[in-house]
Amino acid sequence: MDYRDAGVDVEAGRAFVRQIKDMVDRTARPEVLGGLGGFNGLFRLPKGYDEPVLVSGTDGVGTKLKLAHELDCHNTVGIDLVAMCVNDVLTCGAEPLFFLDYVATGKLEPSQLVQVVEGIAKGCEASGCALLGGETAEMPGFYQPKEYDLAGFCVGIVEHSQLLNGTQIQVGDVVVGLGSRGVHSNGYSLVRKVVAEGGFSWTDRPSLLAGKSLGEVFLTPTQIYVSSILAARKAGLKIHGMAHITGGGLPENLPRALSPEQSVEIAPQSWSMPPVFDWLAEAGSVSPHAMFQTFNMGIGFVVIVPESEVKDAIAHFEQHQIPAYAIGKVIPGSQTLLGLP
């Protein structure tokens, strides 16, 4: 016997690395040392920082991968993987520097996983971080045929004096919500339950979704907010706090940006929600409370700014093709959100 008889094709792994080399090279930054294929990735700290703080983040894509497997469409979940990590790192004001991925599968399917890495590379290019390395694990018998799992790891950097840690937020500041592309990468266990138990197919095209199929809509990748946020700070926009709206929606994630004695009063009618949320609520008979506790409801990221900065903030993000809305105000309280169902 040999390793291939046991289900691990080493040569296929080598061929896979050769196929993704150009994609990885396109994400390189000047600080990258070395190349693909080593035991580690090397990255020189950027110049110009007096007290640099390194910021790390890790995440996955969750059960959205089940949809990618069912539809055999793999070129967007890599974008999701990067987005979930870089948007988290961004919340303290950090610039993402480099990204690493971990791909695990039962049997290496190069054509499938090349699509995954294509998405990862696109996400890295969109966020300005280098795809520094990764690991592809082939584990026969551990996953169903043609299924894989993903994890991502990101490191960013911020000047200590520019670090956002919640202490900058003041009562009276305004919460500016940045529009999402839809469900992003959270709540897919409920999404899949609604579709399965409602008798729907991923190829169905409900009129509420403007003729798009359910598969197309739910595979829409997570918005990456990095370039627009970094440009806002560079332009001098005063941002006192930020939150990435992921699993748990606004009620769970926005309070993480606040001080313990602060709360936010939200106006739920102040922004335009993508129609996918109306479809989910109707098709699954999901209550407004459960919707807000599960999904981003059209707000994928939040910046908290002084009231005097609101108009400039909204104009800035709209110039970057990201819808922005004043959705609430910071008030005295205990890290709860008022005004939501």
C-alpha positions in Angstrom: 0.0 0.0 0.0 0.9 3.7 -0.3 -0.6 7.0 0.8 -2.7 7.2 -2.3 -4.3 3.8 -1.6 -5.3 5.3 1.8 -7.1 8.2 0.0 -4.5 10.9 0.1 -3.1 12.1 -3.3 0.1 13.9 -2.7 0.7 14.7 -6.3 -2.8 16.3 -6.6 -1.8 18.5 -3.7 1.3 19.6 -5.5 -0.7 20.3 -8.6 -3.2 22.3 -6.6 -0.4 24.5 -5.2 0.9 25.2 -8.7 -2.5 26.2 -9.9 -3.1 28.8 -7.1 0.4 30.4 -7.2 -0.5 33.2 -9.5 -3.6 34.0 -7.5 -1.5 34.3 -4.3 1.1 36.4 -6.0 -1.5 39.0 -7.0 -2.2 39.7 -3.4 1.5 40.4 -2.4 2.4 43.5 -0.5 5.9 45.1 -0.4 6.4 43.7 3.1 6.0 40.1 2.1 9.3 38.1 2.3 9.7 34.7 0.6 7.1 32.9 -1.5 4.5 30.1 -1.5 5.5 26.7 -0.4 7.6 27.3 2.7 6.9 26.1 6.3 5.8 29.6 7.2 5.0 33.1 5.8 7.2 36.0 6.4 6.1 39.6 6.7 8.1 42.7 7.5 6.3 45.3 9.7 5.4 48.4 7.7 7.4 51.6 8.4 5.9 54.8 9.8 4.5 53.5 13.1 5.7 54.8 16.5 3.9 52.3 18.6 2.5 49.7 16.3 -0.2 47.3 17.7 -0.8 44.0 16.0 -4.4 42.9 15.8 -5.5 39.4 15.0 -8.8 37.8 14.0 -10.1 34.4 12.9 -13.4 33.1 11.6 -15.1 30.7 9.1 -18.0 30.7 6.7 -20.3 28.4 8.7 -23.1 26.5 7.1 -23.2 28.7 4.1 -20.7 26.2 2.8 -23.6 23.6 2.6 -25.2 25.8 0.0 -22.0 26.1 -2.0 -21.7 22.3 -1.9 -25.3 21.8 -3.0 -25.1 24.2 -5.9 -21.5 23.2 -6.7 -20.6 26.9 -6.8 -17.4 27.7 -4.9 -16.0 31.0 -6.2 -17.6 33.3 -3.6 -17.2 31.6 -0.3 -13.6 32.5 -0.2 -14.6 36.2 -0.3 -16.8 35.5 2.7 -14.0 33.9 4.5 -11.7 36.9 4.1 -14.5 39.4 4.8 -15.5 37.8 8.1 -11.9 38.1 9.4 -10.8 41.5 7.9 -14.0 43.3 8.9 -13.5 42.1 12.5 -9.9 43.3 12.6 -11.0 46.6 11.1 -13.3 47.4 14.0 -10.5 48.7 16.2 -9.1 50.8 13.4 -6.5 48.3 12.2 -5.4 47.9 8.6 -5.3 44.2 7.6 -1.8 43.2 6.6 -1.9 39.5 5.8 -4.3 36.5 5.7 -3.9 32.7 6.0 -6.4 30.1 5.2 -7.1 26.5 6.3 -9.0 24.2 3.9 -9.9 20.7 5.0 -11.5 18.1 2.8 -12.0 14.4 2.5 -10.5 14.1 -0.9 -8.7 16.9 -2.8 -10.7 18.1 -5.7 -8.4 20.6 -7.4 -10.9 22.2 -9.7 -13.2 22.8 -6.8 -10.7 24.2 -4.4 -9.0 26.4 -7.0 -12.4 28.2 -7.1 -12.3 28.6 -3.4 -8.8 30.1 -3.4 -9.8 32.4 -6.3 -12.4 33.9 -3.9 -9.9 34.1 -1.1 -7.5 36.0 -3.4 -10.2 38.3 -4.5 -11.1 39.1 -0.9 -7.5 39.7 0.0 -7.1 42.1 -3.0 -10.3 44.0 -2.0 -9.0 44.4 1.5 -5.4 45.2 0.6 -3.9 42.3 2.6 -1.5 39.6 1.4 -2.5 36.0 1.2 0.6 34.9 3.0 0.0 31.2 3.2 -2.3 28.4 4.3 -2.8 24.8 4.8 -4.8 22.2 2.7 -5.6 19.1 4.8 -6.8 16.0 3.0 -8.6 13.7 5.5 -10.3 10.7 3.9 -13.4 9.5 5.7 -13.7 12.7 7.8 -15.9 14.7 5.3 -18.6 13.7 2.9 -17.4 13.4 -0.8 -16.8 16.8 -2.4 -17.3 18.7 0.9 -14.8 20.9 2.6 -14.5 23.3 5.5 -12.7 26.7 5.7 -11.1 28.7 8.4 -9.3 32.1 8.0 -6.8 34.0 10.0 -5.9 37.7 9.6 -3.4 40.0 11.2 -3.6 43.8 11.0 -1.8 46.8 12.4 -2.8 50.1 14.0 -0.9 53.0 15.7 -1.5 52.8 19.4 -2.8 56.4 19.6 -5.4 55.6 16.8 -6.7 52.4 18.5 -10.5 52.3 19.0 -11.4 50.5 22.2 -14.8 51.9 23.2 -13.5 54.7 25.4 -13.8 57.3 22.6 -17.6 56.9 22.3 -19.6 59.7 23.9 -23.3 60.0 24.7 -24.9 61.9 21.9 -22.8 60.3 19.2 -24.7 59.0 16.2 -24.7 55.4 14.9 -24.2 55.3 11.1 -25.1 52.0 9.6 -23.4 50.8 6.4 -25.5 48.7 4.1 -25.0 45.0 3.7 -25.3 42.9 0.5 -27.8 40.7 2.2 -27.5 37.8 4.6 -23.7 37.8 4.4 -22.3 34.7 6.3 -24.5 34.3 9.4 -27.8 32.7 10.1 -27.6 30.0 7.4 -28.8 27.2 9.6 -32.1 29.1 9.8 -32.0 30.0 6.1 -31.6 26.4 5.1 -34.4 25.3 7.5 -36.7 27.9 5.9 -35.9 26.7 2.4 -36.1 23.0 3.2 -39.2 23.0 5.4 -41.0 25.5 3.1 -40.6 23.2 0.1 -38.5 25.6 -1.8 -35.6 24.9 -4.2 -32.4 27.0 -4.5 -33.4 27.5 -8.1 -36.7 29.1 -7.3 -37.1 32.8 -8.3 -39.5 34.5 -6.0 -40.9 37.8 -7.4 -39.8 39.5 -4.2 -36.2 38.9 -5.1 -36.5 40.6 -8.5 -36.1 37.4 -10.5 -33.0 36.2 -8.9 -32.8 32.6 -7.7 -32.6 31.8 -4.0 -29.2 30.3 -4.7 -27.9 33.4 -6.3 -29.2 35.6 -3.5 -28.0 33.5 -0.6 -24.5 33.0 -2.1 -24.0 36.7 -2.5 -20.6 37.3 -0.7 -20.1 39.4 2.4 -19.3 43.1 1.9 -15.7 44.0 2.7 -15.6 47.5 4.3 -11.9 47.9 4.7 -11.0 50.3 1.9 -13.9 52.7 2.6 -13.2 52.8 6.4 -9.5 53.3 6.0 -10.1 56.0 3.5 -12.5 57.7 5.9 -10.0 57.7 8.7 -7.2 58.9 6.4 -9.5 61.8 5.2 -9.9 62.9 8.9 -13.4 61.7 9.6 -13.8 61.3 13.3 -14.8 57.8 14.0 -15.3 56.9 17.7 -16.2 53.3 17.4 -17.1 50.5 15.0 -18.9 47.2 15.0 -19.1 44.3 12.4 -22.7 43.1 12.4 -22.4 39.3 12.2 -24.2 36.4 14.0 -26.6 37.8 16.6 -27.3 40.9 14.5 -27.3 44.4 15.8 -28.5 43.4 19.4 -25.4 41.3 20.0 -22.7 43.1 18.0 -23.3 46.8 18.4 -23.1 46.8 22.2 -19.6 45.2 21.9 -18.4 48.6 20.7 -19.8 50.5 23.7 -18.7 51.3 27.2 -20.6 49.4 29.9 -22.6 52.5 30.9 -23.8 53.3 27.3 -26.7 52.2 25.2 -28.1 52.9 21.8 -31.6 53.9 20.7 -32.2 52.5 17.2 -34.7 53.6 14.7 -35.5 50.4 12.6 -37.3 52.3 9.9 -34.3 54.6 9.2 -32.6 52.3 6.6 -33.6 50.3 3.6 -33.5 46.5 4.1 -32.7 44.2 1.2 -35.8 42.3 0.2 -34.2 39.0 1.1 -35.1 39.7 4.8 -38.8 40.2 3.9 -38.7 37.0 2.0 -37.2 35.0 4.9 -39.6 36.5 7.4 -42.6 35.6 5.3 -41.5 32.2 4.0 -40.4 31.0 7.4 -43.0 32.9 9.5 -40.0 34.3 11.4 -40.9 36.9 14.0 -39.3 40.4 13.8 -37.6 39.7 17.1 -36.0 36.5 15.8 -35.0 38.2 12.5 -33.1 41.0 14.3 -31.5 38.5 16.7 -30.2 36.3 13.8 -29.5 38.4 10.8 -27.8 41.8 10.0 -31.1 43.0 8.6 -29.4 45.2 6.0 -26.7 46.8 8.2 -23.4 44.9 7.8 -21.1 47.3 9.6 -21.5 50.3 12.0 -19.5 53.4 12.6 -20.2 55.7 15.5 -19.4 59.3 14.9 -20.0 62.8 16.5 -23.3 64.3 15.4 -21.3 67.0 13.6 -19.7 64.3 11.3 -22.9 62.5 10.2 -23.4 64.2 6.9 -19.8 63.9 5.9 -19.8 60.2 7.0 -22.8 59.3 4.9 -21.5 61.2 1.9 -18.1 59.5 2.2 -19.5 56.0 2.2 -22.0 56.7 -0.6 -19.1 57.9 -2.7 -17.6 54.4 -2.1 -20.9 52.8 -3.3 -21.9 51.7 0.2 -25.3 52.9 1.4 -25.1 54.7 4.7 -27.9 55.7 7.2 -28.1 57.4 10.5 -29.8 54.6 12.4 -29.5 55.6 16.1 -27.9 57.6 18.9 -25.8 56.7 21.9 -27.6 57.3 25.2 -26.9 56.5 28.8 -27.8 52.9 29.6 -26.4 49.4 30.0 -25.3 48.1 26.6 -28.8 47.4 25.4 -30.4 48.5 22.2 -33.7 50.3 22.4 -36.3 50.5 19.6 -35.8 47.1 18.1 -38.5 44.4 18.1 
